[in-house]
Structure formats: structure tokens, C-alpha cells
Amino acid sequence: MSIYSSYNNTILSLADGQGNVVLTTSAGAVGFKGTKKSTPFAASKVVETLSDAAKTRGVERIAVILRGIGPGRESALRSLGTKGFEIQSIRDVTPVPHNGPRQRKVRRV
């Protein structure tokens, strides 16, 4: 299971052993709009939706891959632990730049 948490949305994907995506859902697909998509509550609802669909397909063991540093990251992982899956491993594959191009200017509101 892959959890991608950005500042705007939380997207979950479930893949089989070969890496083919079987199920996918996001906070927008669950029914959240605008800034509510990036909340930890929305991430927990996305996990709830995807875990119900995964249970109907007979999934019992998962390996979690985390990507991104959004606000829904920790709550998605926490609520995934309470759904009754056997979590085999947790990997963090968030891309970290080793400097690279100049960053965007800081937004001032």
C-alpha cells in the first residue's frame, strides 16, 4: 500500500505483489473539497474507504510505502494500524533534494 501525502491531498494506492495497482482512492474521491482534502481527518477517511475495499478482496498483509510530508501522513499510517492488517514493513521514499534547483519563493499571506 502506497500513501502519498502532499500539502493539498492524500492519495492511497493498493498494489499486488507484482506492483500492479489494484485499488486507488484519494481525499477528493471520498468527498472532501478544497482545503479540507489536506486535513488529517480526510486522510483517515481515505484509509477507512480503501481498507474496506481491500478487506473484501481478501487482503490481510500489507507493506506500507510513505511518500510526501503532508499533514495526512501520520494520521493515515495510524488509522491503517487500527484496521486489522498485518503490516510487514514501513518504508519512507520521500524525495529529498541534495540541493538541486532554486526553490520557490516563500508564500506570504
C-alpha positions as semicolon CSV with decimal commas, in nm:
position;residue;x (nm);y (nm);z (nm)
1;M;0,000;0,000;0,000
2;S;0,134;0,338;-0,100
3;I;0,046;0,656;0,092
4;Y;0,120;0,982;-0,088
5;S;0,056;1,283;0,131
6;S;0,102;1,628;-0,020
7;Y;0,008;1,965;0,121
8;N;-0,310;1,956;-0,091
9;N;-0,432;1,595;-0,086
10;T;-0,377;1,241;0,041
11;I;-0,373;0,958;-0,214
12;L;-0,367;0,587;-0,129
13;S;-0,293;0,305;-0,373
14;L;-0,307;-0,069;-0,318
15;A;-0,088;-0,285;-0,541
16;D;-0,047;-0,660;-0,574
17;G;0,281;-0,849;-0,536
18;Q;0,398;-0,763;-0,888
19;G;0,337;-0,390;-0,840
20;N;0,017;-0,362;-1,045
21;V;-0,221;-0,110;-0,890
22;V;-0,545;-0,279;-0,784
23;L;-0,725;-0,004;-0,591
24;T;-0,670;0,368;-0,551
25;T;-0,855;0,645;-0,375
26;S;-0,795;0,999;-0,255
27;A;-0,948;1,257;-0,025
28;G;-1,119;1,420;-0,322
29;A;-1,269;1,089;-0,432
30;V;-1,406;1,030;-0,082
31;G;-1,592;1,361;-0,096
32;F;-1,369;1,629;0,053
33;K;-1,322;1,953;-0,138
34;G;-1,069;2,233;-0,131
35;T;-0,855;2,277;0,177
36;K;-1,042;2,004;0,364
37;K;-0,865;1,745;0,145
38;S;-0,535;1,812;0,319
39;T;-0,660;1,750;0,675
40;P;-0,561;1,450;0,887
41;F;-0,929;1,362;0,926
42;A;-0,965;1,332;0,548
43;A;-0,661;1,103;0,538
44;S;-0,813;0,873;0,799
45;K;-1,138;0,856;0,599
46;V;-0,941;0,766;0,284
47;V;-0,771;0,482;0,475
48;E;-1,110;0,365;0,600
49;T;-1,252;0,356;0,246
50;L;-0,953;0,176;0,095
51;S;-0,920;-0,073;0,381
52;D;-1,285;-0,175;0,348
53;A;-1,234;-0,238;-0,024
54;A;-0,911;-0,428;0,047
55;K;-1,081;-0,648;0,307
56;T;-1,346;-0,750;0,053
57;R;-1,063;-0,857;-0,181
58;G;-0,909;-1,072;0,093
59;V;-0,601;-0,863;0,170
60;E;-0,454;-0,942;0,512
61;R;-0,085;-0,844;0,496
62;I;0,050;-0,517;0,357
63;A;0,379;-0,336;0,315
64;V;0,341;0,040;0,355
65;I;0,531;0,290;0,140
66;L;0,513;0,652;0,258
67;R;0,583;0,945;0,027
68;G;0,545;1,316;0,091
69;I;0,534;1,534;0,401
70;G;0,171;1,644;0,408
71;P;-0,050;1,676;0,716
72;G;-0,233;1,349;0,647
73;R;0,075;1,130;0,654
74;E;0,088;1,031;1,022
75;S;-0,287;1,002;1,070
76;A;-0,316;0,778;0,763
77;L;-0,048;0,547;0,899
78;R;-0,201;0,548;1,247
79;S;-0,551;0,467;1,123
80;L;-0,409;0,198;0,895
81;G;-0,266;0,025;1,201
82;T;-0,608;0,009;1,364
83;K;-0,779;-0,158;1,065
84;G;-0,653;-0,508;1,144
85;F;-0,393;-0,553;0,870
86;E;-0,064;-0,726;0,938
87;I;0,188;-0,455;0,848
88;Q;0,503;-0,625;0,720
89;S;0,717;-0,317;0,664
90;I;0,705;0,062;0,653
91;R;0,929;0,240;0,401
92;D;0,970;0,614;0,358
93;V;1,057;0,707;0,000
94;T;1,004;1,083;0,028
95;P;1,229;1,250;-0,229
96;V;1,487;1,469;-0,056
97;P;1,682;1,707;-0,280
98;H;2,060;1,725;-0,241
99;N;2,031;2,095;-0,319
100;G;1,925;2,099;-0,685
101;P;1,742;2,390;-0,848
102;R;1,647;2,705;-0,664
103;Q;1,334;2,670;-0,455
104;R;1,018;2,871;-0,498
105;K;0,986;3,190;-0,301
106;V;0,808;3,161;0,034
107;R;0,438;3,242;0,015
108;R;0,337;3,534;0,236
109;V;-0,028;3,568;0,326
